[in-house]
Amino acid sequence: MSVPVEEYNEKWAAQPMLRPKIAAVKLNVSLGVAGDPLERTKTILANIAGQTPTETLAKDTWRSWGIRKGQPVGATVTVRGDRAYELLMSLFHAKEYKLKEKSIDKQGNFGFGIAEHIDIPGQSYDPNLGIIGLDVLVQMERAGYRVKQRKYRSKKIGRHHMLSPVETKVFLKDNYDIELI
């Protein structure tokens, strides 16, 4: 399927408030165990994102896996602003600038996985830390999405103002030269 980049660029030049932007890039690692492996994972995520990650807690008890409710089982970090654009560029480099079309949802958000963190530029192997894989989730938005999150008179985003998968594809092709497979 051909992505109509020129058509959307003309539309966005005429109406700049419709141009998509990255709201957040979330890096997530689920381990299922706490302790030393979780601390090593948090160190690796801090090196990748340049921010301190937070622990994710188990919602339920799984006795067969030895997981208790409330036990830390993973780590996540959310990057916003200009740093998100830079981070996403290096994460796409690890994926060789290829993304599956089916990884884009109906609201224009997308996600992908990275098998080994050492594929990301600037990351090297440290035998004390090991190698981890991580999930990357990218939340897309356009100007005006704040009405959904504000405390005073919060409203839903109208369906005509929601981002479409085609607009996300055009954004990725135009800004990152992504090959959609």
Summary of the structure (lengths in Angstrom):
residues: 181
radius of gyration: 18.4
end to end distance: 9.6
largest distance: 58.0
contacts: 472
relative contact order: 0.21
helix: 36%
strand: 24%
